[in-house]
Amino acid sequence: MANLYTIENLLQGKEYRSRTLSGEIITAEKNNSYVYGSDTQAYLCLIRTPNSLHDKYRVVAVKMGDE
């Protein structure tokens, strides 16, 4: 039997990096409030930073499809 993964599960534990924040993705949930294009889905991610007492939220766009 094959393992079944969701995008949320695959994002958790990954490193997040931007110009203003870097840390580990703790949780991810699909968010339809943000639209980046017809072939992407937006996920609201909670980022845990090593140098801060407070976790931060960021929206991550995930490209769907083969290309």
N, CA and C atoms as an extended XYZ file, in Angstrom:
201
Properties=species:S:1:pos:R:3:atomname:S:1:resname:S:1:resid:I:1 pbc="F F F"
N         0.839       -1.177        0.000 N   MET     1
C         0.000        0.000        0.000 CA  MET     1
C         0.890        1.249        0.000 C   MET     1
N         0.546        2.221       -0.792 N   ALA     2
C         1.346        3.443       -0.917 CA  ALA     2
C         1.036        4.419        0.218 C   ALA     2
N         2.039        5.213        0.563 N   ASN     3
C         1.828        6.273        1.549 CA  ASN     3
C         1.083        7.418        0.886 C   ASN     3
N         0.165        8.033        1.625 N   LEU     4
C        -0.599        9.163        1.110 CA  LEU     4
C        -0.152       10.415        1.845 C   LEU     4
N         0.314       11.409        1.099 N   TYR     5
C         0.780       12.662        1.664 CA  TYR     5
C        -0.119       13.801        1.209 C   TYR     5
N        -0.258       14.797        2.063 N   THR     6
C        -0.947       16.018        1.677 CA  THR     6
C         0.089       17.128        1.566 C   THR     6
N        -0.267       18.198        0.894 N   ILE     7
C         0.653       19.326        0.786 CA  ILE     7
C         0.949       19.884        2.171 C   ILE     7
N        -0.073       19.934        3.030 N   GLU     8
C         0.119       20.428        4.389 CA  GLU     8
C         1.195       19.615        5.117 C   GLU     8
N         1.118       18.286        4.994 N   ASN     9
C         2.114       17.427        5.649 CA  ASN     9
C         3.511       17.626        5.069 C   ASN     9
N         3.578       17.818        3.758 N   LEU    10
C         4.884       17.994        3.121 CA  LEU    10
C         5.525       19.337        3.470 C   LEU    10
N         4.721       20.369        3.715 N   LEU    11
C         5.272       21.679        4.086 CA  LEU    11
C         5.804       21.689        5.522 C   LEU    11
N         5.163       20.946        6.409 N   GLN    12
C         5.569       20.944        7.821 CA  GLN    12
C         6.991       20.420        7.964 C   GLN    12
N         7.775       21.158        8.735 N   GLY    13
C         9.161       20.775        8.978 CA  GLY    13
C        10.145       21.337        7.967 C   GLY    13
N         9.645       21.923        6.905 N   LYS    14
C        10.537       22.515        5.894 CA  LYS    14
C        11.035       23.876        6.346 C   LYS    14
N        12.193       24.256        5.835 N   GLU    15
C        12.757       25.570        6.139 CA  GLU    15
C        12.068       26.632        5.294 C   GLU    15
N        11.715       27.754        5.919 N   TYR    16
C        11.133       28.892        5.229 CA  TYR    16
C        12.144       30.019        5.248 C   TYR    16
N        12.340       30.652        4.101 N   ARG    17
C        13.276       31.776        4.000 CA  ARG    17
C        12.711       32.865        3.127 C   ARG    17
N        12.751       34.088        3.623 N   SER    18
C        12.419       35.263        2.824 CA  SER    18
C        13.410       36.356        3.203 C   SER    18
N        13.242       37.536        2.640 N   ARG    19
C        14.159       38.639        2.980 CA  ARG    19
C        14.010       39.069        4.440 C   ARG    19
N        12.827       38.884        5.014 N   THR    20
C        12.565       39.392        6.363 CA  THR    20
C        12.427       38.329        7.423 C   THR    20
N        12.381       37.046        7.046 N   LEU    21
C        12.113       35.996        8.034 CA  LEU    21
C        12.711       34.678        7.588 C   LEU    21
N        13.250       33.939        8.527 N   SER    22
C        13.672       32.570        8.251 CA  SER    22
C        13.371       31.720        9.473 C   SER    22
N        12.964       30.501        9.223 N   GLY    23
C        12.627       29.585       10.296 CA  GLY    23
C        12.046       28.301        9.737 C   GLY    23
N        11.367       27.546       10.599 N   GLU    24
C        10.792       26.252       10.237 CA  GLU    24
C         9.275       26.356       10.172 C   GLU    24
N         8.681       25.751        9.147 N   ILE    25
C         7.228       25.722        9.031 CA  ILE    25
C         6.685       24.714       10.036 C   ILE    25
N         5.842       25.205       10.952 N   ILE    26
C         5.272       24.361       12.003 CA  ILE    26
C         3.927       23.796       11.568 C   ILE    26
N         3.062       24.641       11.017 N   THR    27
C         1.765       24.195       10.519 CA  THR    27
C         1.503       24.860        9.169 C   THR    27
N         0.634       24.232        8.387 N   ALA    28
C         0.222       24.790        7.098 CA  ALA    28
C        -1.228       24.410        6.867 C   ALA    28
N        -2.005       25.372        6.399 N   GLU    29
C        -3.390       25.081        6.042 CA  GLU    29
C        -3.763       25.839        4.774 C   GLU    29
N        -4.556       25.196        3.948 N   LYS    30
C        -4.966       25.808        2.684 CA  LYS    30
C        -5.771       27.065        2.972 C   LYS    30
N        -5.514       28.120        2.183 N   ASN    31
C        -6.175       29.400        2.389 CA  ASN    31
C        -6.620       29.939        1.037 C   ASN    31
N        -7.926       30.062        0.864 N   ASN    32
C        -8.465       30.527       -0.416 CA  ASN    32
C        -8.584       32.037       -0.497 C   ASN    32
N        -8.143       32.758        0.523 N   SER    33
C        -8.224       34.220        0.523 CA  SER    33
C        -7.191       34.858       -0.400 C   SER    33
N        -6.135       34.129       -0.705 N   TYR    34
C        -5.052       34.659       -1.534 CA  TYR    34
C        -5.057       33.928       -2.870 C   TYR    34
N        -4.899       34.669       -3.962 N   VAL    35
C        -4.865       34.083       -5.302 CA  VAL    35
C        -3.584       34.548       -5.984 C   VAL    35
N        -2.761       33.589       -6.405 N   TYR    36
C        -1.502       33.907       -7.073 CA  TYR    36
C        -1.520       33.523       -8.538 C   TYR    36
N        -2.540       32.838       -8.975 N   GLY    37
C        -2.644       32.399      -10.358 CA  GLY    37
C        -3.490       31.153      -10.430 C   GLY    37
N        -3.846       30.769      -11.639 N   SER    38
C        -4.750       29.629      -11.791 CA  SER    38
C        -4.089       28.294      -11.454 C   SER    38
N        -2.783       28.231      -11.512 N   ASP    39
C        -2.097       26.960      -11.262 CA  ASP    39
C        -1.386       26.921       -9.907 C   ASP    39
N        -1.787       27.785       -8.972 N   THR    40
C        -1.184       27.798       -7.640 CA  THR    40
C        -2.268       27.750       -6.574 C   THR    40
N        -1.875       27.267       -5.400 N   GLN    41
C        -2.728       27.290       -4.218 CA  GLN    41
C        -1.959       27.989       -3.104 C   GLN    41
N        -2.688       28.731       -2.278 N   ALA    42
C        -2.061       29.455       -1.178 CA  ALA    42
C        -2.234       28.672        0.123 C   ALA    42
N        -1.180       28.680        0.939 N   TYR    43
C        -1.207       28.018        2.238 CA  TYR    43
C        -0.730       28.998        3.297 C   TYR    43
N        -1.504       29.102        4.367 N   LEU    44
C        -1.125       29.931        5.499 CA  LEU    44
C        -0.244       29.085        6.408 C   LEU    44
N         0.996       29.521        6.602 N   CYS    45
C         1.982       28.739        7.351 CA  CYS    45
C         2.402       29.477        8.612 C   CYS    45
N         2.530       28.739        9.691 N   LEU    46
C         3.067       29.267       10.939 CA  LEU    46
C         4.555       28.958       10.963 C   LEU    46
N         5.375       30.023       11.090 N   ILE    47
C         6.832       29.894       11.028 CA  ILE    47
C         7.411       30.092       12.424 C   ILE    47
N         8.226       29.147       12.864 N   ARG    48
C         8.926       29.270       14.143 CA  ARG    48
C        10.348       29.729       13.869 C   ARG    48
N        10.680       30.903       14.400 N   THR    49
C        12.011       31.473       14.189 CA  THR    49
C        12.867       31.207       15.417 C   THR    49
N        14.140       30.911       15.220 N   PRO    50
C        15.004       30.584       16.359 CA  PRO    50
C        15.327       31.793       17.242 C   PRO    50
N        15.244       33.014       16.717 N   ASN    51
C        15.663       34.189       17.484 CA  ASN    51
C        14.499       35.031       17.991 C   ASN    51
N        13.292       34.478       17.993 N   SER    52
C        12.122       35.241       18.401 CA  SER    52
C        11.278       34.426       19.367 C   SER    52
N        10.611       35.109       20.275 N   LEU    53
C         9.721       34.440       21.219 CA  LEU    53
C         8.352       34.170       20.612 C   LEU    53
N         8.036       34.830       19.503 N   HIS    54
C         6.719       34.702       18.888 CA  HIS    54
C         6.833       34.110       17.489 C   HIS    54
N         5.957       33.149       17.190 N   ASP    55
C         5.894       32.585       15.848 CA  ASP    55
C         5.198       33.583       14.928 C   ASP    55
N         5.476       33.468       13.647 N   LYS    56
C         4.931       34.403       12.669 CA  LYS    56
C         4.188       33.631       11.576 C   LYS    56
N         3.176       34.265       10.987 N   TYR    57
C         2.425       33.673        9.884 CA  TYR    57
C         2.903       34.245        8.556 C   TYR    57
N         2.959       33.378        7.561 N   ARG    58
C         3.271       33.792        6.209 CA  ARG    58
C         2.416       32.976        5.245 C   ARG    58
N         2.128       33.536        4.086 N   VAL    59
C         1.398       32.823        3.041 CA  VAL    59
C         2.414       32.294        2.039 C   VAL    59
N         2.292       31.021        1.716 N   VAL    60
C         3.186       30.365        0.779 CA  VAL    60
C         2.360       29.921       -0.429 C   VAL    60
N         2.810       30.253       -1.625 N   ALA    61
C         2.145       29.824       -2.852 CA  ALA    61
C         2.791       28.513       -3.323 C   ALA    61
N         1.949       27.530       -3.617 N   VAL    62
C         2.422       26.215       -4.086 CA  VAL    62
C         1.923       26.003       -5.503 C   VAL    62
N         2.852       25.770       -6.417 N   LYS    63
C         2.492       25.534       -7.831 CA  LYS    63
C         1.938       24.127       -7.961 C   LYS    63
N         0.803       24.017       -8.627 N   MET    64
C         0.157       22.727       -8.836 CA  MET    64
C         0.384       22.306      -10.284 C   MET    64
N         0.605       21.051      -10.515 N   GLY    65
C         0.766       20.555      -11.886 CA  GLY    65
C         2.175       20.072      -12.154 C   GLY    65
N         2.413       19.682      -13.373 N   ASP    66
C         3.666       19.040      -13.767 CA  ASP    66
C         4.768       20.018      -14.113 C   ASP    66
N         4.453       21.202      -14.514 N   GLU    67
C         5.453       22.118      -15.046 CA  GLU    67
C         6.217       22.832      -13.986 C   GLU    67
